[in-house]
Structures are given as C-alpha cells and as structure tokens.
Amino acid sequence: MSMNKYEAGMLGQQAAESFLVGMNCEILARNYRTRTGEIDIIVRDGDYIVFVEVKYRSGLGYGAPSESVGTAKQKKITRTAMHYIAVNKLDNHDFRFDVIEAVQNNGQVHINHIENAFGA
C-alpha cells in the first residue's frame, strides 16, 4: 500500500521528532506557518533555538533529500525563523538551521541529521 505525499511527509516528520526528543531536544513548535513560509519543527537544543527542515524520501533514487533545500527554500525558512524569533522575543538566543533527512529503507526510516545545514 503506497502513501500519499502528506502521509509520507508526516511519517518523516514523526521519525525526525522522535530522533530529536531522543537527543534531549525540547519541541517548541511543529509546522510553524507565516505568510513567508513554514518551518517543520522548532526545538531548543541546549542554548540553541533550532529550525529544522525535514525531508523524507522513500529511497535515494532521486538523490539525497537535503539536496532539495536550495537557496530559495533556505531564504523562506530564514524569513519565517526571524518572524518566530521576533514574536517569541528570542533575540538573546543563539540559533541554527538543521536539515533532517528521513529515508525509508526495508520498512524502516533512517535519519541523517545535518546540523548547521545553512546559515542565516
């Protein structure tokens, strides 16, 4: 039985969240949306506020999932993150942008966490 795009994305996001919680990150927001864009997951990792883009693939036939986070997507995520920082008065925190690749292989989702995947 195949999944639609939404279901596949949610599977990847749930796997990424479980991974982050296992790394002692505190989930601050899920699917944070503004007019400028969306951020999949926002977490606190120690002193850092981390904006996480999750990319799910059912295999590597089309390349690494992180390759789809190009310059335009990075700019959207950055603008949305700046909005989150301003609204939540978090200017005194360090922050970073991570990408989590969630790749399904033999019925299991494997996680590749790329810290500081791009800069603001």
N, C-alpha and C positions, 0 to 999 in steps of 0.2 A: 504494500500500500504506500503510495507516494504522498508526500506532504505538499501543501501549497506554500507559497513564498512566506506568508505570515507565520504559519506553523513552524517552518524551518527556522525563521528568524527568532522566534520565541524559544525554540529548543536551544539554539546557540546562546541566546541571552541568559537563559536559566543556567546553562553549564558555566558560562562566564561568571555569573553571580555566585554560584556555589564555589567556584575557584577563588574568587576574591574574598569571600567570607572565610574560606579555609586559610587564606593568607592574612587573617586578622584585620581585614578592611571593614569599615563601617559603611553600609549602604546609606547614602544621603538622599538619592533620588533615582527614579527609573523613568526612562522615556521623557526627559525634560524637554519641553517644546516651547519655542517662541516663534515670532514671525520670521526670524532669521534662520532657524533650523532646529535640529533635535540632537540631544546627546543621549546615548543609550543608557549609560549608568554613570552616576557620580558617586564617588566614595571618598572617605577620609582614610588615608594610609599614613599613620603616624602624624607628622606635622603637615603633610601634603593633602591638598584637595586634588583629586584625580578625576579627569574627564575621560571616560572610556568609550571608545567606539568598538562595537562588536561586529565582526564579520564572520558569517557562517558559510561553509561550503560543504557539499556532500562528497567532495573529493578534491583532488588537486589538478584535475584535468584542465582547468582554466587558469592555472597559476595560483600563487599564494593569495589568500584572502586580503591581506594587508595591501596588496598592490592596487586595490580598488579605492584606497583612501588617498586620492590625488589632491592637488593643490586647492581646487575649488571646494572640495569636501572639508579639507583642513580649515579653510577660511570660514566656512559656515559653522563648524564646530567651535572655532576660536571666538567668533562673534557671539554665539549662544553662551559659551562659557563666561565671557565678560559680562553678559547680562546676568547670569546666575550669581557671579561674584558680587556685582553691584547690588542686586536685590537682597542678597543674604548678608551684605556687609562683611565680606570675607577678604577685603583688600590686604589685610595684615597676614594672610596665609601664603605659603608657597603653593604653587600648583604645577601640574604637568598633564600632558596628554598621552594616554596609552592606547594601544590597539590590542584587542584580544582576538586572535584567530581561533575559531572553533571549527574543527574539521572532523566530519564523520568518517569513520573507517571501521569496517566489520561490525557495525551496530553500536559502536562506542564513539563518543565525541571526545576528541583530543584537543587540548588547549595549548596555545602558544601565546605567551604574554610578552608583548613588546613595550617595555617601559620607555618613556620619553620618545615616543614614535615620531613626534614632530614638535616644533616649538611655536610659541605664540608670537 
